[in-house]
């Protein structure tokens, strides 16, 4: 949600360069300050993980007049800014999302590098279809250079491949990561529809995509989490249950290496292109209601694990487009309350 949050404080609610979207803020000192401030806002609201502002930043931008070296520097600058935000939050002992009398330790703060799909850099909506007409090698080459920069950085904790809409791109990412020997955490988040049989945007079933991942990474040592993002929050429950069931049923899914489930939907609001504005009253704009939807996903996954006599899967929850620090604060409060209730039921 950081990009749409930052968008609201830009002149005319527009970023400096549409081709780079929110990443274009990295070009200017004020924009860099805005990014750090937004990172800190999400941390202080209760986020354990923030993602770098690099979703739409890739070496494809050479087609818009940027140099490869300039893009390399921007990717590294995004990591530096995220680390500055983390350092500031840790030094300040942020606990604003908790009750005043809560003496529990402050949660660790993590940074994950964001890598968007090929369709994101085209800015033509093709991330919603996955229809790129590219070969496997084309897709590997597209992701390779910025991924290499991130894998060589010591100041991040992992990499997130986000809003991946096609099975071919999933396979390309897995094959590329298999050759990197990267030691950090990696999650792969899919762009899915809930109205087409629970498939990726290109029509591939989730089960088929998970099979492809398992074949390339049978031991779960390359891709550590699989999820969905930027789908409507109203649809995420059914998607999360199918995803969890597929992970649990995988022949490779031994208890010691079952992948995490990652869920960060958008608000579900609808965009009116004729007025360049969000349609009032559409979607889920209540932080508390959004948090309840996320909690239902977690409860459903835990129930499924019990039914299958398995240890609970790790679940990461958050928000994508049009979610705000207020949304994260509500999720944090709701999840902490649930964890307390679980602990009491056990003892």
C-alpha positions in Angstrom: 0.0 0.0 0.0 3.0 2.3 0.2 2.7 3.5 -3.4 -0.9 4.5 -3.3 -0.3 6.1 0.1 2.5 8.2 -1.4 0.4 9.0 -4.4 -2.1 10.9 -2.3 0.6 13.4 -1.2 2.0 14.2 -4.6 1.0 17.2 -6.7 -2.3 16.4 -8.5 -1.9 12.9 -7.0 0.6 12.0 -9.7 4.2 10.7 -9.6 7.0 12.5 -11.5 7.3 9.8 -14.2 4.4 7.5 -14.9 6.8 5.0 -16.6 8.5 4.4 -13.2 5.3 5.1 -11.2 6.2 5.4 -7.4 9.9 4.5 -8.1 10.3 7.9 -9.8 10.4 9.5 -6.3 13.8 8.0 -5.9 15.1 10.5 -8.4 14.6 13.5 -6.2 15.7 14.4 -2.6 12.1 15.3 -1.6 10.8 12.1 -3.0 13.4 10.1 -1.1 12.4 11.8 2.1 8.7 11.0 1.4 9.6 7.4 0.8 11.5 7.1 4.1 8.6 8.8 6.0 6.1 6.4 4.5 8.3 3.4 5.4 8.5 4.7 9.0 4.7 5.2 9.1 4.1 1.6 8.1 6.6 0.3 10.6 5.1 2.4 13.4 1.6 1.2 12.5 2.8 -2.4 13.2 4.4 -3.8 10.1 7.1 -6.3 10.7 8.1 -6.2 7.0 8.3 -3.4 4.5 9.0 -3.7 0.8 11.4 -1.4 -1.2 9.8 1.1 -3.6 11.1 -0.8 -6.6 8.0 -2.7 -7.9 8.0 -0.9 -11.2 11.7 -0.2 -11.5 13.7 -2.3 -13.9 16.2 -2.0 -16.6 13.4 -1.9 -19.1 13.4 1.8 -18.2 16.3 2.2 -20.7 13.5 2.4 -23.2 12.4 5.6 -21.5 15.8 7.3 -21.6 17.3 6.0 -18.3 20.8 4.5 -18.3 21.5 1.0 -16.9 23.9 2.4 -14.3 21.3 5.0 -13.2 18.8 2.2 -12.6 21.3 0.2 -10.7 21.9 3.2 -8.5 18.2 3.8 -7.9 17.7 0.1 -6.9 20.5 0.5 -4.3 19.2 3.8 -3.2 15.8 2.3 -2.5 17.5 -0.3 -0.2 19.4 2.4 1.6 16.3 4.5 2.2 14.4 1.4 3.6 17.4 0.7 5.9 17.4 4.3 7.1 13.8 4.0 8.0 14.4 0.7 9.8 17.4 2.1 11.8 15.3 5.2 12.8 12.4 3.0 14.0 14.6 0.6 15.9 16.5 3.5 17.6 13.2 5.0 18.6 11.9 1.7 20.0 8.6 1.9 18.1 5.7 0.4 19.9 2.9 2.8 18.9 0.6 0.0 17.6 0.5 -1.8 21.0 -1.2 -1.0 24.2 0.8 1.3 26.6 1.1 -1.5 29.2 2.4 -4.1 26.8 5.9 -4.9 27.8 6.6 -7.6 25.2 9.6 -7.2 23.0 9.4 -5.0 19.9 9.0 -7.2 16.8 12.0 -7.5 14.5 11.8 -5.3 11.5 12.5 -6.8 8.1 13.2 -5.4 4.6 12.2 -7.3 1.4 13.1 -6.1 -2.0 10.1 -5.7 -4.3 10.3 -7.0 -7.9 7.2 -6.5 -10.1 6.1 -8.6 -13.0 7.0 -7.8 -16.6 3.5 -6.4 -17.2 4.0 -3.8 -14.5 6.8 -2.0 -16.4 4.6 -1.8 -19.5 2.0 0.2 -17.6 -0.7 -1.0 -20.0 -2.6 -3.4 -17.7 -1.0 -6.5 -19.0 -0.2 -7.6 -15.5 -3.9 -8.3 -15.3 -3.7 -10.7 -18.2 -0.1 -12.1 -18.3 -0.3 -11.9 -22.1 3.3 -10.8 -22.9 4.1 -12.9 -26.0 7.7 -13.5 -24.6 9.8 -16.6 -24.4 11.2 -18.1 -21.2 14.6 -16.7 -22.0 13.1 -13.2 -22.5 11.5 -13.3 -19.1 14.6 -14.6 -17.4 16.7 -11.8 -19.0 14.1 -9.2 -17.9 14.3 -10.2 -14.2 18.0 -11.1 -14.1 19.9 -7.8 -13.7 17.9 -6.3 -10.8 17.6 -9.6 -9.1 21.4 -9.9 -9.2 21.7 -6.5 -7.5 19.3 -7.6 -4.8 20.9 -10.9 -4.2 24.3 -9.2 -3.6 22.9 -6.8 -1.1 23.5 -7.6 2.6 21.0 -5.0 3.9 17.8 -6.8 2.9 16.3 -9.9 4.3 14.6 -11.3 1.3 13.1 -10.7 -2.2 9.4 -10.6 -3.2 8.3 -11.3 -6.8 4.9 -9.6 -6.8 1.7 -9.7 -8.8 2.9 -12.5 -11.2 0.1 -13.2 -13.6 1.4 -16.0 -15.8 2.6 -19.5 -15.3 5.4 -19.0 -17.8 6.7 -16.0 -15.7 6.5 -18.1 -12.5 8.6 -20.8 -14.2 11.1 -18.2 -15.5 11.6 -16.8 -12.0 12.0 -20.2 -10.4 14.6 -21.3 -12.9 16.5 -18.0 -12.6 16.5 -18.2 -8.8 17.7 -21.8 -8.9 20.9 -20.6 -10.6 21.6 -17.8 -8.1 22.3 -19.7 -4.9 20.6 -16.8 -3.0 20.6 -17.4 0.8 17.8 -15.1 1.8 14.1 -15.6 2.0 12.0 -15.5 -1.3 8.3 -15.3 -1.8 6.4 -15.4 -5.0 3.0 -13.7 -5.0 0.5 -14.4 -7.8 -2.0 -12.2 -9.5 -5.2 -14.2 -9.4 -8.9 -13.8 -10.2 -11.6 -15.2 -8.0 -14.2 -15.2 -10.8 -12.5 -17.5 -13.3 -12.1 -20.7 -11.4 -9.4 -19.5 -9.0 -6.7 -19.2 -11.6 -3.8 -16.9 -12.4 -4.7 -14.0 -14.6 -3.5 -16.0 -17.6 -6.0 -18.8 -16.9 -3.5 -21.3 -15.3 -4.9 -23.0 -12.2 -3.2 -22.4 -8.9 -2.7 -26.2 -8.6 -0.8 -26.3 -11.9 1.4 -23.3 -11.0 2.3 -24.9 -7.6 3.1 -28.1 -9.5 5.6 -26.2 -11.7 7.2 -24.6 -8.6 7.5 -28.0 -6.9 9.1 -29.6 -9.9 11.8 -26.9 -10.0 12.2 -26.5 -6.3 11.2 -29.9 -4.7 12.9 -29.2 -1.4 11.4 -25.7 -0.9 14.9 -24.2 -0.7 14.4 -21.6 -3.4 10.8 -20.3 -3.0 9.9 -20.1 0.7 6.5 -18.5 0.5 3.7 -18.4 -2.1 0.8 -16.0 -2.0 -1.6 -13.7 -3.7 -1.6 -9.9 -3.8 -3.5 -7.1 -5.3 -6.7 -9.2 -5.6 -9.9 -7.8 -4.1 -10.0 -8.4 -0.3 -13.6 -9.7 -0.8 -12.1 -12.6 -2.8 -9.0 -13.4 -0.8 -10.5 -16.0 1.6 -11.3 -18.5 -1.1 -8.0 -18.0 -2.8 -6.0 -18.4 0.5 -7.8 -21.6 1.3 -7.0 -23.1 -2.1 -3.5 -22.0 -1.8 -3.0 -23.5 1.6 -4.7 -26.7 0.6 -2.4 -27.0 -2.4 0.7 -26.4 -0.3 -0.4 -29.0 2.3 -1.3 -31.6 -0.3 1.9 -31.2 -2.3 3.9 -34.5 -2.4 6.9 -32.3 -1.6 5.4 -30.5 1.4 7.1 -32.2 4.3 6.2 -30.5 7.6 9.8 -29.2 8.0 9.8 -27.4 4.7 6.1 -26.4 3.9 6.1 -23.0 2.3 4.5 -20.0 4.0 1.2 -18.5 2.7 1.5 -14.8 1.8 -1.7 -12.7 1.6 -1.9 -9.0 0.9 -5.0 -8.0 -1.1 -6.0 -4.5 -2.2 -9.0 -2.6 -0.8 -11.2 -3.8 -3.6 -12.1 -0.2 -4.6 -12.9 0.4 -8.3 -11.1 3.0 -10.5 -13.1 5.3 -12.7 -10.8 6.0 -15.7 -13.1 8.8 -17.0 -12.6 10.9 -13.9 -9.2 9.5 -12.8 -10.6 8.8 -9.4 -11.7 6.0 -7.1 -15.4 5.3 -7.0 -16.7 6.3 -3.6 -18.3 3.5 -1.6 -16.7 0.7 -3.7 -14.5 -1.8 -2.0 -13.5 -2.2 1.6 -12.4 1.1 3.0 -12.8 0.3 6.7 -9.5 -0.8 8.2 -11.3 -2.9 10.8 -13.3 -4.7 8.2 -10.2 -5.3 6.1 -8.5 -6.7 9.2 -11.4 -9.1 9.9 -11.1 -10.4 6.3 -7.4 -11.2 6.9 -8.2 -12.8 10.2 -10.7 -15.1 8.5 -8.0 -16.2 6.1 -5.7 -17.1 9.0 -8.4 -18.9 10.9 -9.4 -20.9 7.8 -5.8 -21.9 7.1 -5.3 -23.0 10.7 -8.5 -25.0 10.6 -7.4 -26.7 7.4 -4.1 -27.6 9.0 -5.8 -29.2 12.0 -8.2 -31.1 9.7 -5.2 -32.5 7.8 -3.3 -33.2 11.0 -0.5 -30.8 10.1 1.4 -28.1 12.0 0.0 -24.6 11.3 1.5 -23.0 8.1 3.3 -19.7 8.5 1.0 -17.0 7.2 2.1 -13.5 6.3 -0.7 -10.9 5.9 -0.7 -7.3 4.9 -2.2 -4.9 2.3 -1.6 -3.9 -1.3 -3.1 -0.9 -3.2 -5.2 1.6 -1.3 -4.4 0.2 2.1 -2.8 2.6 4.5 -0.9 2.6 7.9 -4.4 2.7 9.5 -5.1 -0.6 7.7 -1.9 -2.1 9.1 -2.6 -0.9 12.5 -6.0 -2.6 12.5 -4.5 -5.8 11.2 -1.8 -5.7 13.9 -4.3 -5.2 16.6 -6.6 -8.0 15.3 -3.8 -10.5 14.8 -2.2 -9.8 18.2 -5.6 -10.3 19.9 -6.1 -13.6 18.0 -2.6 -14.7 19.1 -3.4 -13.9 22.7 -6.6 -15.9 22.6 -4.8 -18.9 21.0 -2.2 -18.8 23.7 -4.9 -18.7 26.5 -6.7 -21.7 24.9 -3.5 -23.8 24.9 -2.5 -23.1 28.5 
